[in-house]
Amino acid sequence: MCSAKINLVISKLMNYYTICTLINSHDCDEIDFFAKENFASTGVVEFSLTEPQVDKILGERSYSGGDVPTEVIQEVEDVVTQDGVQKQYFFSDTKSAYNFRSWLENTYHYKGIFDSHEYEDWNEQWKKNYKPISVDEWLDVIPEWEKETYHSSAKKQIYIYPGMGFGTGSHETTYLCLKHLIDLVSRGVNLSSCLDFGCGSGILGIAARLFHLYDTIDLYDIDKDALKNTEQNIHLNEMPLESFNLLLPSMRKRIDRKYNLVFANILQNVLLAEAEYLANCLDQHSFLILSGLLEGQEQEVIQKYQALNPKLIHVKTLIKGDWVAVLMEQL
Ligand SMILES: C[S@@+](CC[C@H](N)C(=O)[O-])C[C@H]1O[C@@H](n2cnc3c(N)ncnc32)[C@H](O)[C@@H]1O
């Protein structure tokens, strides 16, 4: 008797049911209301765009957090308005789900697709997307929850909590910056001050500190959520927060000193827009790492930076997948 009761509870936890439908945006509020009030829906998710729609809009353009221009956002909104909204309604029992589907079809003539799902622990699912990354024998990047358990044979380890800031180490553009840094360190180049322009998760500034850049490290981003994630990661790596300056655009005038090492892993349009500043913020015998460039975009960027600062020489380009990262040196 007792075990039968336990099984019932477990089987309720194990499954949930959904109805997927494509509806006009002006019906959304009303259908959401009735789904909850009359059919005991436990939640609703809205997918404004299908994957082919996203491909159609973005084409070969690629954007990262904070970089999508307003005209592209407008384009996305226009498509959503034309083509309707995809909704997924959640139910804890099949009867409610079927009743809702019949009502949707009879009242609004929208087709609903029923699906049954096994219960998933979303926290565990999300973690599966992040694995430790070996940059090479010098450095591993490890997700926060594996800090105590992962056995790393690399000389150094960075721990990252994958939050709102871009930069878990898995993206080619970040990886290439870390590679350039390790190349410089393994050549015994003397570095002290550092700016990470567009710091995201803070991964590059934290790596610089790990490789003994002891001056205060400036971490700059236009996104305040990225800076919150950076702060979280500084703590996670047991580094003193006072040895970093976390800067938003309102504090931009504080990045007016000269640096030995500057990272800028942003997209080409931002690297070009910020060239005047980035090409001229280097001290003597310093290095500039420009990443976030798709193969073929680097020449225009190098030429612009050299035109703005003739003392800059192009040292090396690293490639991974479709992405390139350029190392420049000011003698
Ligand atoms: C590709 S992520 C790089 C994050 C991290 N540095 C890394 O290498 O993984 C680019 C970052 O630049 C920031 N960003 C975008 N435009 C910017 C701008 N004009 N000035 C400063 N930061 C910007 C974004 O918010 C984002 O955090």
The ligand as an SDF file (V2000), in Angstrom:
LIG
                    3D

 27 29  0  0  0  0  0  0  0  0999 V2000
   32.6170   38.2090  -27.6870 C   0  0  0  0  0  0  0  0  0  0  0  0
   32.3470   38.8310  -26.0930 S   0  0  0  0  0  0  0  0  0  0  0  0
   33.9770   38.6150  -25.3900 C   0  0  0  0  0  0  0  0  0  0  0  0
   33.9600   38.2810  -23.9220 C   0  0  0  0  0  0  0  0  0  0  0  0
   35.3060   37.8470  -23.3440 C   0  0  0  0  0  0  0  0  0  0  0  0
   36.2740   38.9260  -23.3820 N   0  0  0  0  0  0  0  0  0  0  0  0
   35.8460   36.6440  -24.0850 C   0  0  0  0  0  0  0  0  0  0  0  0
   36.8810   36.7930  -24.7480 O   0  0  0  0  0  0  0  0  0  0  0  0
   35.2490   35.5700  -24.0210 O   0  0  0  0  0  0  0  0  0  0  0  0
   32.2360   40.5460  -26.4350 C   0  0  0  0  0  0  0  0  0  0  0  0
   31.9020   41.4230  -25.2320 C   0  0  0  0  0  0  0  0  0  0  0  0
   32.0370   42.7830  -25.6480 O   0  0  0  0  0  0  0  0  0  0  0  0
   30.9770   43.5430  -25.1120 C   0  0  0  0  0  0  0  0  0  0  0  0
   30.7890   44.6910  -26.0230 N   0  0  0  0  0  0  0  0  0  0  0  0
   30.0570   44.7680  -27.1590 C   0  0  0  0  0  0  0  0  0  0  0  0
   30.1720   45.9870  -27.7200 N   0  0  0  0  0  0  0  0  0  0  0  0
   31.0170   46.6960  -26.9190 C   0  0  0  0  0  0  0  0  0  0  0  0
   31.5330   48.0230  -26.9600 C   0  0  0  0  0  0  0  0  0  0  0  0
   31.2060   48.8660  -27.9320 N   0  0  0  0  0  0  0  0  0  0  0  0
   32.3570   48.4100  -25.9810 N   0  0  0  0  0  0  0  0  0  0  0  0
   32.7030   47.5560  -24.9760 C   0  0  0  0  0  0  0  0  0  0  0  0
   32.2400   46.2930  -24.8780 N   0  0  0  0  0  0  0  0  0  0  0  0
   31.4050   45.8640  -25.8370 C   0  0  0  0  0  0  0  0  0  0  0  0
   29.8030   42.5850  -25.0470 C   0  0  0  0  0  0  0  0  0  0  0  0
   28.8820   43.0100  -24.0620 O   0  0  0  0  0  0  0  0  0  0  0  0
   30.4950   41.2590  -24.7020 C   0  0  0  0  0  0  0  0  0  0  0  0
   30.5460   41.0620  -23.3110 O   0  0  0  0  0  0  0  0  0  0  0  0
  1  2  1  0
  2  3  1  0
  2 10  1  0
  3  4  1  0
  4  5  1  0
  5  6  1  0
  5  7  1  0
  7  8  2  0
  7  9  1  0
 10 11  1  0
 11 12  1  0
 11 26  1  0
 12 13  1  0
 13 14  1  0
 13 24  1  0
 14 15  1  0
 14 23  1  0
 15 16  2  0
 16 17  1  0
 17 18  1  0
 17 23  2  0
 18 19  1  0
 18 20  2  0
 20 21  1  0
 21 22  2  0
 22 23  1  0
 24 25  1  0
 24 26  1  0
 26 27  1  0
M  CHG  2   2   1   9  -1
M  END
$$$$
